[in-house]
């Protein structure tokens, strides 16, 4: 039997079936480059546990005009 490649979020069984697992997203949303809630610009939702700390979020706001909002 050949070794299966390691693909994130995909399980390959011996019966040649694939199972996909979607990552869990955090409750933070970043409105990037001047976009604001209700706007039509770029938004980014990081995976759970991958949210930047307050220091990084502050400097993203200062230099890139990115607004981080914690969704309820």
PDB file of N, CA, C and O in Angstrom:
ATOM      1  N   UNK A   1       0.848  -1.188   0.000  1.00  0.00           N
ATOM      2  CA  UNK A   1       0.000   0.000   0.000  1.00  0.00           C
ATOM      3  C   UNK A   1       0.883   1.238   0.000  1.00  0.00           C
ATOM      4  O   UNK A   1       1.868   1.299   0.736  1.00  0.00           O
ATOM      5  N   UNK A   2       0.543   2.204  -0.805  1.00  0.00           N
ATOM      6  CA  UNK A   2       1.328   3.431  -0.860  1.00  0.00           C
ATOM      7  C   UNK A   2       0.873   4.389   0.226  1.00  0.00           C
ATOM      8  O   UNK A   2      -0.279   4.374   0.658  1.00  0.00           O
ATOM      9  N   UNK A   3       1.802   5.214   0.650  1.00  0.00           N
ATOM     10  CA  UNK A   3       1.486   6.186   1.699  1.00  0.00           C
ATOM     11  C   UNK A   3       0.705   7.348   1.089  1.00  0.00           C
ATOM     12  O   UNK A   3       1.050   7.849   0.018  1.00  0.00           O
ATOM     13  N   UNK A   4      -0.349   7.769   1.783  1.00  0.00           N
ATOM     14  CA  UNK A   4      -1.209   8.848   1.299  1.00  0.00           C
ATOM     15  C   UNK A   4      -0.565  10.202   1.605  1.00  0.00           C
ATOM     16  O   UNK A   4       0.084  10.349   2.640  1.00  0.00           O
ATOM     17  N   UNK A   5      -0.732  11.189   0.727  1.00  0.00           N
ATOM     18  CA  UNK A   5      -0.181  12.518   1.005  1.00  0.00           C
ATOM     19  C   UNK A   5      -0.922  13.180   2.163  1.00  0.00           C
ATOM     20  O   UNK A   5      -2.109  12.936   2.379  1.00  0.00           O
ATOM     21  N   UNK A   6      -0.207  14.014   2.895  1.00  0.00           N
ATOM     22  CA  UNK A   6      -0.801  14.735   4.016  1.00  0.00           C
ATOM     23  C   UNK A   6      -1.439  16.019   3.497  1.00  0.00           C
ATOM     24  O   UNK A   6      -0.740  16.977   3.167  1.00  0.00           O
ATOM     25  N   UNK A   7      -2.759  16.033   3.426  1.00  0.00           N
ATOM     26  CA  UNK A   7      -3.509  17.185   2.949  1.00  0.00           C
ATOM     27  C   UNK A   7      -4.315  17.726   4.125  1.00  0.00           C
ATOM     28  O   UNK A   7      -5.114  16.992   4.707  1.00  0.00           O
ATOM     29  N   UNK A   8      -4.123  19.010   4.492  1.00  0.00           N
ATOM     30  CA  UNK A   8      -4.883  19.546   5.625  1.00  0.00           C
ATOM     31  C   UNK A   8      -6.386  19.481   5.377  1.00  0.00           C
ATOM     32  O   UNK A   8      -6.854  19.734   4.267  1.00  0.00           O
ATOM     33  N   UNK A   9      -7.129  19.142   6.413  1.00  0.00           N
ATOM     34  CA  UNK A   9      -8.595  19.095   6.408  1.00  0.00           C
ATOM     35  C   UNK A   9      -9.171  18.003   5.517  1.00  0.00           C
ATOM     36  O   UNK A   9     -10.365  18.032   5.220  1.00  0.00           O
ATOM     37  N   UNK A  10      -8.356  17.036   5.078  1.00  0.00           N
ATOM     38  CA  UNK A  10      -8.855  15.954   4.234  1.00  0.00           C
ATOM     39  C   UNK A  10      -8.395  14.625   4.828  1.00  0.00           C
ATOM     40  O   UNK A  10      -7.210  14.444   5.108  1.00  0.00           O
ATOM     41  N   UNK A  11      -9.329  13.701   5.019  1.00  0.00           N
ATOM     42  CA  UNK A  11      -9.014  12.342   5.455  1.00  0.00           C
ATOM     43  C   UNK A  11      -9.237  11.411   4.276  1.00  0.00           C
ATOM     44  O   UNK A  11     -10.303  11.422   3.660  1.00  0.00           O
ATOM     45  N   UNK A  12      -8.229  10.604   3.964  1.00  0.00           N
ATOM     46  CA  UNK A  12      -8.352   9.640   2.881  1.00  0.00           C
ATOM     47  C   UNK A  12      -8.346   8.254   3.520  1.00  0.00           C
ATOM     48  O   UNK A  12      -7.364   7.868   4.155  1.00  0.00           O
ATOM     49  N   UNK A  13      -9.430   7.508   3.356  1.00  0.00           N
ATOM     50  CA  UNK A  13      -9.535   6.190   3.974  1.00  0.00           C
ATOM     51  C   UNK A  13      -9.014   5.122   3.019  1.00  0.00           C
ATOM     52  O   UNK A  13      -8.695   5.404   1.864  1.00  0.00           O
ATOM     53  N   UNK A  14      -8.933   3.895   3.518  1.00  0.00           N
ATOM     54  CA  UNK A  14      -8.447   2.776   2.699  1.00  0.00           C
ATOM     55  C   UNK A  14      -9.452   2.386   1.628  1.00  0.00           C
ATOM     56  O   UNK A  14      -9.094   1.686   0.681  1.00  0.00           O
ATOM     57  N   UNK A  15     -10.704   2.820   1.753  1.00  0.00           N
ATOM     58  CA  UNK A  15     -11.718   2.523   0.736  1.00  0.00           C
ATOM     59  C   UNK A  15     -11.735   3.573  -0.365  1.00  0.00           C
ATOM     60  O   UNK A  15     -12.671   3.615  -1.163  1.00  0.00           O
ATOM     61  N   UNK A  16     -10.714   4.420  -0.418  1.00  0.00           N
ATOM     62  CA  UNK A  16     -10.613   5.503  -1.401  1.00  0.00           C
ATOM     63  C   UNK A  16     -11.786   6.475  -1.334  1.00  0.00           C
ATOM     64  O   UNK A  16     -12.283   6.938  -2.361  1.00  0.00           O
ATOM     65  N   UNK A  17     -12.216   6.774  -0.125  1.00  0.00           N
ATOM     66  CA  UNK A  17     -13.231   7.811   0.073  1.00  0.00           C
ATOM     67  C   UNK A  17     -12.570   9.007   0.741  1.00  0.00           C
ATOM     68  O   UNK A  17     -11.623   8.861   1.513  1.00  0.00           O
ATOM     69  N   UNK A  18     -13.076  10.166   0.438  1.00  0.00           N
ATOM     70  CA  UNK A  18     -12.534  11.392   0.979  1.00  0.00           C
ATOM     71  C   UNK A  18     -13.530  12.009   1.950  1.00  0.00           C
ATOM     72  O   UNK A  18     -14.734  12.005   1.696  1.00  0.00           O
ATOM     73  N   UNK A  19     -13.033  12.534   3.055  1.00  0.00           N
ATOM     74  CA  UNK A  19     -13.848  13.263   4.009  1.00  0.00           C
ATOM     75  C   UNK A  19     -13.203  14.625   4.212  1.00  0.00           C
ATOM     76  O   UNK A  19     -12.025  14.711   4.559  1.00  0.00           O
ATOM     77  N   UNK A  20     -13.964  15.680   3.999  1.00  0.00           N
ATOM     78  CA  UNK A  20     -13.452  17.038   4.150  1.00  0.00           C
ATOM     79  C   UNK A  20     -13.948  17.632   5.452  1.00  0.00           C
ATOM     80  O   UNK A  20     -15.117  17.485   5.806  1.00  0.00           O
ATOM     81  N   UNK A  21     -13.054  18.303   6.163  1.00  0.00           N
ATOM     82  CA  UNK A  21     -13.389  18.969   7.419  1.00  0.00           C
ATOM     83  C   UNK A  21     -13.116  20.459   7.262  1.00  0.00           C
ATOM     84  O   UNK A  21     -11.975  20.858   7.029  1.00  0.00           O
ATOM     85  N   UNK A  22     -14.138  21.273   7.387  1.00  0.00           N
ATOM     86  CA  UNK A  22     -13.966  22.729   7.310  1.00  0.00           C
ATOM     87  C   UNK A  22     -13.362  23.227   8.624  1.00  0.00           C
ATOM     88  O   UNK A  22     -13.747  22.757   9.695  1.00  0.00           O
ATOM     89  N   UNK A  23     -12.432  24.163   8.556  1.00  0.00           N
ATOM     90  CA  UNK A  23     -11.851  24.701   9.789  1.00  0.00           C
ATOM     91  C   UNK A  23     -12.876  25.518  10.563  1.00  0.00           C
ATOM     92  O   UNK A  23     -13.802  26.083   9.980  1.00  0.00           O
ATOM     93  N   UNK A  24     -12.706  25.577  11.873  1.00  0.00           N
ATOM     94  CA  UNK A  24     -13.577  26.407  12.704  1.00  0.00           C
ATOM     95  C   UNK A  24     -13.049  27.830  12.671  1.00  0.00           C
ATOM     96  O   UNK A  24     -11.852  28.069  12.835  1.00  0.00           O
ATOM     97  N   UNK A  25     -13.962  28.775  12.456  1.00  0.00           N
ATOM     98  CA  UNK A  25     -13.575  30.176  12.384  1.00  0.00           C
ATOM     99  C   UNK A  25     -13.828  30.864  13.714  1.00  0.00           C
ATOM    100  O   UNK A  25     -14.716  30.469  14.469  1.00  0.00           O
ATOM    101  N   UNK A  26     -13.039  31.897  13.996  1.00  0.00           N
ATOM    102  CA  UNK A  26     -13.193  32.648  15.239  1.00  0.00           C
ATOM    103  C   UNK A  26     -14.385  33.598  15.114  1.00  0.00           C
ATOM    104  O   UNK A  26     -15.007  33.697  14.056  1.00  0.00           O
ATOM    105  N   UNK A  27     -14.689  34.287  16.199  1.00  0.00           N
ATOM    106  CA  UNK A  27     -15.782  35.247  16.164  1.00  0.00           C
ATOM    107  C   UNK A  27     -15.256  36.666  15.934  1.00  0.00           C
ATOM    108  O   UNK A  27     -15.956  37.635  16.226  1.00  0.00           O
ATOM    109  N   UNK A  28     -14.032  36.799  15.416  1.00  0.00           N
ATOM    110  CA  UNK A  28     -13.457  38.084  15.043  1.00  0.00           C
ATOM    111  C   UNK A  28     -13.546  38.257  13.540  1.00  0.00           C
ATOM    112  O   UNK A  28     -13.395  37.298  12.784  1.00  0.00           O
ATOM    113  N   UNK A  29     -13.793  39.484  13.114  1.00  0.00           N
ATOM    114  CA  UNK A  29     -13.836  39.802  11.686  1.00  0.00           C
ATOM    115  C   UNK A  29     -13.005  41.063  11.459  1.00  0.00           C
ATOM    116  O   UNK A  29     -13.115  42.031  12.211  1.00  0.00           O
ATOM    117  N   UNK A  30     -12.178  41.044  10.420  1.00  0.00           N
ATOM    118  CA  UNK A  30     -11.340  42.185  10.085  1.00  0.00           C
ATOM    119  C   UNK A  30     -11.878  42.834   8.810  1.00  0.00           C
ATOM    120  O   UNK A  30     -11.966  42.191   7.764  1.00  0.00           O
ATOM    121  N   UNK A  31     -12.235  44.105   8.910  1.00  0.00           N
ATOM    122  CA  UNK A  31     -12.649  44.892   7.752  1.00  0.00           C
ATOM    123  C   UNK A  31     -11.395  45.600   7.255  1.00  0.00           C
ATOM    124  O   UNK A  31     -10.884  46.504   7.916  1.00  0.00           O
ATOM    125  N   UNK A  32     -10.901  45.188   6.093  1.00  0.00           N
ATOM    126  CA  UNK A  32      -9.573  45.590   5.649  1.00  0.00           C
ATOM    127  C   UNK A  32      -9.579  46.834   4.765  1.00  0.00           C
ATOM    128  O   UNK A  32     -10.498  47.062   3.978  1.00  0.00           O
ATOM    129  N   UNK A  33      -8.529  47.625   4.921  1.00  0.00           N
ATOM    130  CA  UNK A  33      -8.185  48.747   4.049  1.00  0.00           C
ATOM    131  C   UNK A  33      -9.308  49.769   3.900  1.00  0.00           C
ATOM    132  O   UNK A  33      -9.657  50.161   2.786  1.00  0.00           O
ATOM    133  N   UNK A  34      -9.871  50.198   5.027  1.00  0.00           N
ATOM    134  CA  UNK A  34     -10.882  51.246   5.000  1.00  0.00           C
ATOM    135  C   UNK A  34     -12.312  50.747   4.937  1.00  0.00           C
ATOM    136  O   UNK A  34     -13.245  51.541   5.051  1.00  0.00           O
ATOM    137  N   UNK A  35     -12.503  49.456   4.761  1.00  0.00           N
ATOM    138  CA  UNK A  35     -13.854  48.901   4.754  1.00  0.00           C
ATOM    139  C   UNK A  35     -14.439  48.974   6.165  1.00  0.00           C
ATOM    140  O   UNK A  35     -13.699  48.907   7.146  1.00  0.00           O
ATOM    141  N   UNK A  36     -15.729  49.108   6.269  1.00  0.00           N
ATOM    142  CA  UNK A  36     -16.420  49.158   7.558  1.00  0.00           C
ATOM    143  C   UNK A  36     -17.636  48.239   7.506  1.00  0.00           C
ATOM    144  O   UNK A  36     -18.070  47.861   6.418  1.00  0.00           O
ATOM    145  N   UNK A  37     -18.199  47.871   8.666  1.00  0.00           N
ATOM    146  CA  UNK A  37     -19.394  47.024   8.658  1.00  0.00           C
ATOM    147  C   UNK A  37     -20.492  47.639   7.793  1.00  0.00           C
ATOM    148  O   UNK A  37     -20.788  48.830   7.891  1.00  0.00           O
ATOM    149  N   UNK A  38     -21.079  46.815   6.958  1.00  0.00           N
ATOM    150  CA  UNK A  38     -22.088  47.285   6.031  1.00  0.00           C
ATOM    151  C   UNK A  38     -21.518  47.694   4.684  1.00  0.00           C
ATOM    152  O   UNK A  38     -22.268  47.958   3.744  1.00  0.00           O
ATOM    153  N   UNK A  39     -20.191  47.749   4.585  1.00  0.00           N
ATOM    154  CA  UNK A  39     -19.545  48.114   3.328  1.00  0.00           C
ATOM    155  C   UNK A  39     -19.392  46.910   2.411  1.00  0.00           C
ATOM    156  O   UNK A  39     -19.796  45.798   2.751  1.00  0.00           O
ATOM    157  N   UNK A  40     -18.809  47.144   1.257  1.00  0.00           N
ATOM    158  CA  UNK A  40     -18.652  46.077   0.269  1.00  0.00           C
ATOM    159  C   UNK A  40     -17.184  45.776  -0.017  1.00  0.00           C
ATOM    160  O   UNK A  40     -16.859  45.276  -1.093  1.00  0.00           O
ATOM    161  N   UNK A  41     -16.298  46.071   0.924  1.00  0.00           N
ATOM    162  CA  UNK A  41     -14.870  45.842   0.726  1.00  0.00           C
ATOM    163  C   UNK A  41     -14.441  44.450   1.162  1.00  0.00           C
ATOM    164  O   UNK A  41     -15.255  43.533   1.268  1.00  0.00           O
ATOM    165  N   UNK A  42     -13.154  44.315   1.411  1.00  0.00           N
ATOM    166  CA  UNK A  42     -12.553  43.032   1.780  1.00  0.00           C
ATOM    167  C   UNK A  42     -12.732  42.788   3.271  1.00  0.00           C
ATOM    168  O   UNK A  42     -12.478  43.676   4.084  1.00  0.00           O
ATOM    169  N   UNK A  43     -13.168  41.587   3.629  1.00  0.00           N
ATOM    170  CA  UNK A  43     -13.227  41.165   5.033  1.00  0.00           C
ATOM    171  C   UNK A  43     -12.448  39.877   5.194  1.00  0.00           C
ATOM    172  O   UNK A  43     -12.299  39.102   4.250  1.00  0.00           O
ATOM    173  N   UNK A  44     -11.953  39.658   6.399  1.00  0.00           N
ATOM    174  CA  UNK A  44     -11.163  38.472   6.707  1.00  0.00           C
ATOM    175  C   UNK A  44     -11.612  37.932   8.054  1.00  0.00           C
ATOM    176  O   UNK A  44     -11.719  38.685   9.021  1.00  0.00           O
ATOM    177  N   UNK A  45     -11.877  36.619   8.125  1.00  0.00           N
ATOM    178  CA  UNK A  45     -12.218  35.955   9.381  1.00  0.00           C
ATOM    179  C   UNK A  45     -11.155  34.890   9.618  1.00  0.00           C
ATOM    180  O   UNK A  45     -11.089  33.918   8.866  1.00  0.00           O
ATOM    181  N   UNK A  46     -10.318  35.049  10.651  1.00  0.00           N
ATOM    182  CA  UNK A  46      -9.267  34.065  10.906  1.00  0.00           C
ATOM    183  C   UNK A  46      -9.824  32.787  11.531  1.00  0.00           C
ATOM    184  O   UNK A  46     -10.944  32.763  12.042  1.00  0.00           O
ATOM    185  N   UNK A  47      -9.031  31.745  11.480  1.00  0.00           N
ATOM    186  CA  UNK A  47      -9.416  30.489  12.114  1.00  0.00           C
ATOM    187  C   UNK A  47      -9.364  30.654  13.626  1.00  0.00           C
ATOM    188  O   UNK A  47      -8.684  31.537  14.148  1.00  0.00           O
ATOM    189  N   UNK A  48     -10.091  29.793  14.313  1.00  0.00           N
ATOM    190  CA  UNK A  48     -10.114  29.816  15.770  1.00  0.00           C
ATOM    191  C   UNK A  48      -8.698  29.600  16.294  1.00  0.00           C
ATOM    192  O   UNK A  48      -8.013  28.666  15.877  1.00  0.00           O
ATOM    193  N   UNK A  49      -8.264  30.456  17.200  1.00  0.00           N
ATOM    194  CA  UNK A  49      -6.926  30.365  17.768  1.00  0.00           C
ATOM    195  C   UNK A  49      -5.864  31.088  16.954  1.00  0.00           C
ATOM    196  O   UNK A  49      -4.700  31.086  17.355  1.00  0.00           O
ATOM    197  N   UNK A  50      -6.208  31.700  15.841  1.00  0.00           N
ATOM    198  CA  UNK A  50      -5.252  32.398  14.978  1.00  0.00           C
ATOM    199  C   UNK A  50      -5.507  33.902  14.916  1.00  0.00           C
ATOM    200  O   UNK A  50      -5.029  34.575  14.003  1.00  0.00           O
ATOM    201  N   UNK A  51      -6.253  34.429  15.875  1.00  0.00           N
ATOM    202  CA  UNK A  51      -6.582  35.856  15.895  1.00  0.00           C
ATOM    203  C   UNK A  51      -5.365  36.633  16.397  1.00  0.00           C
ATOM    204  O   UNK A  51      -4.772  36.257  17.408  1.00  0.00           O
ATOM    205  N   UNK A  52      -4.983  37.718  15.701  1.00  0.00           N
ATOM    206  CA  UNK A  52      -3.861  38.530  16.180  1.00  0.00           C
ATOM    207  C   UNK A  52      -4.168  39.156  17.538  1.00  0.00           C
ATOM    208  O   UNK A  52      -5.326  39.412  17.868  1.00  0.00           O
ATOM    209  N   UNK A  53      -3.126  39.396  18.313  1.00  0.00           N
ATOM    210  CA  UNK A  53      -3.330  40.009  19.624  1.00  0.00           C
ATOM    211  C   UNK A  53      -3.662  41.494  19.472  1.00  0.00           C
ATOM    212  O   UNK A  53      -3.625  42.037  18.368  1.00  0.00           O
ATOM    213  N   UNK A  54      -3.986  42.140  20.585  1.00  0.00           N
ATOM    214  CA  UNK A  54      -4.435  43.535  20.562  1.00  0.00           C
ATOM    215  C   UNK A  54      -3.365  44.467  19.990  1.00  0.00           C
ATOM    216  O   UNK A  54      -3.700  45.434  19.305  1.00  0.00           O
ATOM    217  N   UNK A  55      -2.096  44.196  20.257  1.00  0.00           N
ATOM    218  CA  UNK A  55      -1.004  45.027  19.743  1.00  0.00           C
ATOM    219  C   UNK A  55      -0.991  45.010  18.208  1.00  0.00           C
ATOM    220  O   UNK A  55      -0.893  46.064  17.580  1.00  0.00           O
ATOM    221  N   UNK A  56      -1.087  43.851  17.619  1.00  0.00           N
ATOM    222  CA  UNK A  56      -1.085  43.718  16.159  1.00  0.00           C
ATOM    223  C   UNK A  56      -2.339  44.345  15.574  1.00  0.00           C
ATOM    224  O   UNK A  56      -2.264  45.033  14.555  1.00  0.00           O
ATOM    225  N   UNK A  57      -3.489  44.122  16.197  1.00  0.00           N
ATOM    226  CA  UNK A  57      -4.736  44.715  15.700  1.00  0.00           C
ATOM    227  C   UNK A  57      -4.672  46.237  15.723  1.00  0.00           C
ATOM    228  O   UNK A  57      -5.156  46.897  14.803  1.00  0.00           O
ATOM    229  N   UNK A  58      -4.065  46.802  16.792  1.00  0.00           N
ATOM    230  CA  UNK A  58      -3.934  48.257  16.884  1.00  0.00           C
ATOM    231  C   UNK A  58      -3.078  48.807  15.750  1.00  0.00           C
ATOM    232  O   UNK A  58      -3.463  49.783  15.107  1.00  0.00           O
ATOM    233  N   UNK A  59      -1.933  48.199  15.498  1.00  0.00           N
ATOM    234  CA  UNK A  59      -1.051  48.706  14.451  1.00  0.00           C
ATOM    235  C   UNK A  59      -1.608  48.444  13.058  1.00  0.00           C
ATOM    236  O   UNK A  59      -1.305  49.197  12.132  1.00  0.00           O
ATOM    237  N   UNK A  60      -2.405  47.412  12.883  1.00  0.00           N
ATOM    238  CA  UNK A  60      -3.103  47.218  11.606  1.00  0.00           C
ATOM    239  C   UNK A  60      -4.097  48.350  11.382  1.00  0.00           C
ATOM    240  O   UNK A  60      -4.288  48.797  10.251  1.00  0.00           O
ATOM    241  N   UNK A  61      -4.727  48.812  12.449  1.00  0.00           N
ATOM    242  CA  UNK A  61      -5.661  49.932  12.352  1.00  0.00           C
ATOM    243  C   UNK A  61      -4.910  51.222  12.009  1.00  0.00           C
ATOM    244  O   UNK A  61      -5.350  51.986  11.150  1.00  0.00           O
ATOM    245  N   UNK A  62      -3.775  51.466  12.680  1.00  0.00           N
ATOM    246  CA  UNK A  62      -3.013  52.699  12.466  1.00  0.00           C
ATOM    247  C   UNK A  62      -2.448  52.769  11.049  1.00  0.00           C
ATOM    248  O   UNK A  62      -2.616  53.783  10.371  1.00  0.00           O
ATOM    249  N   UNK A  63      -1.783  51.712  10.592  1.00  0.00           N
ATOM    250  CA  UNK A  63      -1.070  51.764   9.322  1.00  0.00           C
ATOM    251  C   UNK A  63      -1.899  51.336   8.112  1.00  0.00           C
ATOM    252  O   UNK A  63      -1.686  51.842   7.011  1.00  0.00           O
ATOM    253  N   UNK A  64      -2.841  50.412   8.304  1.00  0.00           N
ATOM    254  CA  UNK A  64      -3.573  49.855   7.165  1.00  0.00           C
ATOM    255  C   UNK A  64      -5.057  50.185   7.174  1.00  0.00           C
ATOM    256  O   UNK A  64      -5.779  49.805   6.252  1.00  0.00           O
ATOM    257  N   UNK A  65      -5.523  50.890   8.206  1.00  0.00           N
ATOM    258  CA  UNK A  65      -6.940  51.235   8.353  1.00  0.00           C
ATOM    259  C   UNK A  65      -7.822  49.988   8.352  1.00  0.00           C
ATOM    260  O   UNK A  65      -8.877  49.959   7.718  1.00  0.00           O
ATOM    261  N   UNK A  66      -7.367  48.947   9.081  1.00  0.00           N
ATOM    262  CA  UNK A  66      -8.129  47.708   9.222  1.00  0.00           C
ATOM    263  C   UNK A  66      -8.870  47.735  10.554  1.00  0.00           C
ATOM    264  O   UNK A  66      -8.265  47.976  11.599  1.00  0.00           O
ATOM    265  N   UNK A  67     -10.153  47.494  10.520  1.00  0.00           N
ATOM    266  CA  UNK A  67     -10.981  47.516  11.730  1.00  0.00           C
ATOM    267  C   UNK A  67     -11.314  46.089  12.133  1.00  0.00           C
ATOM    268  O   UNK A  67     -11.922  45.347  11.361  1.00  0.00           O
ATOM    269  N   UNK A  68     -10.912  45.699  13.358  1.00  0.00           N
ATOM    270  CA  UNK A  68     -11.229  44.371  13.900  1.00  0.00           C
ATOM    271  C   UNK A  68     -12.453  44.486  14.779  1.00  0.00           C
ATOM    272  O   UNK A  68     -12.504  45.331  15.673  1.00  0.00           O
ATOM    273  N   UNK A  69     -13.455  43.632  14.527  1.00  0.00           N
ATOM    274  CA  UNK A  69     -14.708  43.641  15.285  1.00  0.00           C
ATOM    275  C   UNK A  69     -14.958  42.238  15.812  1.00  0.00           C
ATOM    276  O   UNK A  69     -14.844  41.258  15.076  1.00  0.00           O
ATOM    277  N   UNK A  70     -15.302  42.148  17.097  1.00  0.00           N
ATOM    278  CA  UNK A  70     -15.652  40.861  17.674  1.00  0.00           C
ATOM    279  C   UNK A  70     -17.159  40.674  17.495  1.00  0.00           C
ATOM    280  O   UNK A  70     -17.959  41.431  18.046  1.00  0.00           O
ATOM    281  N   UNK A  71     -17.531  39.662  16.721  1.00  0.00           N
ATOM    282  CA  UNK A  71     -18.937  39.386  16.452  1.00  0.00           C
ATOM    283  C   UNK A  71     -19.593  38.773  17.687  1.00  0.00           C
ATOM    284  O   UNK A  71     -18.930  38.099  18.475  1.00  0.00           O
ATOM    285  N   UNK A  72     -20.884  39.006  17.852  1.00  0.00           N
ATOM    286  CA  UNK A  72     -21.584  38.465  19.019  1.00  0.00           C
ATOM    287  C   UNK A  72     -22.226  37.147  18.714  1.00  0.00           C
ATOM    288  O   UNK A  72     -22.858  36.551  19.586  1.00  0.00           O
TER     289      UNK A  72
END
